[in-house]
């Protein structure tokens, strides 16, 4: 009996390291971050400089989450991660939430594109971006120092990590895996990646899902001010329409504007306690740090419901809740070098000084957000604007476009713009949802139906109206009982 037991264990352990053939590639059993089931992993070695096909080579790592059923559909779902800078192999938990039905009959493909995740990640140390205790000057000095050090340490020509080149790697992998057609899912910046891919390799694409849209027109750092302003206005309106919130914060918008004015040019002294040590720290809080922190909180519909309380406390120079919320975002997991290569070369390079001057007047964030990018891009080598940006990008692949009505960075107006590129598309807006719709409510069923059919027939999106906006926090005891849905 013992012999059979140990033999079974040996067979099990051996199977974990056996190669699994897929197309022209061999994969191995593995695990990815925060995903309990075993998946299949592989890599493809490519030239960093694809045009020269010589010099430094890099490994592009990927994972395949095999379909649940063996009698599967031949066309998988390929995920394009956001950021830019996020490794797709870290999106296993997101895939589990959003694509459980699609996964029943289709493989899910997670590719860490070049410069992200495990694919020669352009990872740089960052200042404490989630701390409000650093001044603008301290952040600028530290950012400059860290980026210069990073460029010296990276084994990479960072100008060769633009999205169009990354898509060529991705295409090679999909072809070598034996997939003749694929379905694309792009989230946030990943929608731009998917748009470019659909134009570079149109014959490969069966359907596309765009979730939180960054079309070519959306030069993200440029329009962040106006989009955040609209999201904040929606929050003020929600509070005014909610009896408990309005009673607790009757002059919320005016209080907010008064606080912004009170910062002046010099900022104001603030004291917060470190959540881990309990030690109090006193510092000068500038308006720019305050508004950027609020903009980040708006990304989360749940956390944004504490903003009225943050504003109320700020009237008394109390920023403890703000500091806690800011710290709650933690490490973004972004490869900041890849973020800068793409945004500096593909978005910032297309902004004129006059455009910037006009857009920065359109909301409470002002020039605080774009200035951080300009400072970083000044230190980071820029690639020439990829040639594909000069083309008339369009696709007739069936495309489901998803937008959250209270999204502070990719609101519905950008879904409308994306629809101009996608000539066979349907734009659905979830009225009570923020950034990224896919994991919310019935969105997973709608996406599964769309991908299965390959069209929009009988796609009933009314269920998206059933999603509820989270309740406001009136004080530290928790959310109010009532919710607002308008």
Secondary structure, 3 states (H helix, E strand, C coil): CHHHHHHHHHHHHHHHHCEEEECCEEEEEECCCCCCCCEEEEEEEEECCCCCCCCCEEEEEEEEECCCCCCCCCCCEEEECCCCCCCHHHHHHHHHHHCHHHHHHCCEEEECCCCCCCCCCCCCCCCCCCCCCCCHHHHHHHHHHHHHHHHHHCCCCHHHCCHHHHHHHHHHHHHHCCCCCEEEEEECHHHHHHHHHHHHCHHHEEEEEEECCCCCCCCHHHHHHHHHHHHHHHHHHHHHHCHHHHHHCCCHHHHHHHHHHHHCCCCEEEEEECCCCCCEEEEEECHHHHHHHHHHHCCCHHHHCCHHHHHHHHCCCCCHHHHHHHHHCCCCCCCHHHHHHHHHHHCHHHCCHHHHHHHCCCCCCCCHHHHHHHHHHCCCCCCCCCHHHHCCCCECCEEEEEEECCCCCCCHHHHHHHHHHECCEEEEEECCCCCCCCCCCCHHHHHHHHHHHCCCCCCCHHHHHHCCCCCCEEECCEECCCCCCC
